[in-house]
Amino acid sequence: MSIIENHKTDGKPFCDSAKLSARDVCVHYGEKQAIFDVSLDIGKNEVIALIGPSGCGKSTFLRCLNRMNDTIDICKVTGEIVLDGGNIYDPKVDVVPLRATVGMVFQKPNPFPKTIYDNVAYGPRIHGLATSRVDLDEIVEKSLQRAGLWAEVKDRLHSPGTGLSGGQQQRLCIARTIAVDPEVILMDEPCSALDPIATAKIEELIDELREKYTIAIVTHSMQQAARVSQRTAYFHLGQLIEVNSTDKVFTTPEHQLTEAYITGRFG
Amino acid sequence: MDMNFNQHISGQFNADLEAIRNHMMSMGGLVERQVANAVAAICSGDTHLADDVIRREDDVDKAEVTIDNECTQILVRRQPAASDLRMVLAVSRVVRDLERMGDEASKIAIHTLEVTDSKNPQLCQQAMRYMGEEVVKMISGALDAFARHDVEGAIEVVRNDKLVDKQYASALRELITYMMEDPRSIGQAINILWILRAIERIGDHARNISEQVIYLVSGTDVRHSTLTEIEKTARD
């Protein structure tokens, strides 16, 4: 059982221009319930930060948004998650195009053991997004440019992606995600393995990507949440405790647990 | 649930926040004494007391710099958020107001020496005594409200500031009458005017401190708001 009986999320979990809407989402791993009735809207072209102590369910919730939890046998998701009017948990939904539309960037950069070019070209190839080599070249260049990596790699596109620095590898993974023309990008602690300079570059990139994409980011760094997001959602033991504008959460949070967490009184 | 939300995980962070709060309260006590002594000096013509106020102004200035530096250290090292952030910002703003009150106390003391030297009887004695005692109470009230996170106490100080402002306007009218009646009194009247002005400004700074109490407790910035707006904020 959760520790706060029938908690209703404080603040403003819903918004007018929702790209993704989660309603009453519960997640069970076997017998154990990890997420309790989470309802949350993620607005178009906004960056929403999901924060909370370890084990609070923020990554589990993020992974619900493109059905990544389907890959775990014992994981059962109930409730509804609607992307542009369609329930992504509808049995008719094909998860492969869904995961192209709702792309994901992970904690540790995970480029394929291929060239920089092939890392980016992989998705468009399997999704049939390019009809010719010229098309593919264009997608690769555009994606690397959007990921802020083009200038650094344009002269070595055919070198292995794994030869790049950690920060460059993470931007390569972002380019790979962008290459299949997503609408939503999920980021699960994308900077936790990076140094401060590489982190700053990714944060700058997140701000630029917001113009075209909707972004949900899980982060353990409160400063990062404060820097990159417009709204912040605080999770605690599987419950969504509070959602508010990032400014409000970090200056005058509504819930005592949010206040205690962001001020470092527990975590 | 069994969690103590009063303490940070970092004990040093607790100690740092406690330190700026305590140092600010000590500085507040020092400034309150400075103002009380300056007011007593002008009311009694005690030039030794006025000299003492002028001498101690340096202590107030040093306290401001020290506490502000401690606030900077917390911002740099801890990146405080929510109530902790508000505490650091409020302390930093309050010490600036306290320092300015110290300056005003010193101005009163300097003018006291000039007024006491002149042979003419002092003008507006009653207004100076009333306003002076009132602003000393306001400083004490604002600092108490800060220590207790007491919004109602803070609003009371704002109300009293309006009374002091009225008393100041009335004293000015009285001074103008003296000057019109006897142009020889203009020199002394201007000194008294500066003293009244300094006391009135101290009241404004006490009000500023009270506004920071409201910010600290509720997160609402009520600077430049009217009394009615502040009362409404507190009710909401």
Interface residues (C-beta under 8 A of the other chain):
Chain A: I3 M222 Q223 A226 F250 T251 T252 P253 Q256 T258 E259 A260 I262 T263 G264 R265 F266 G267
Chain B: M1 M3 N4 F5 N6 Q7 H8 I9 S10 F13 R78 Q79 P80 A81 A82 S83 D84 L85 R86 S218 G219
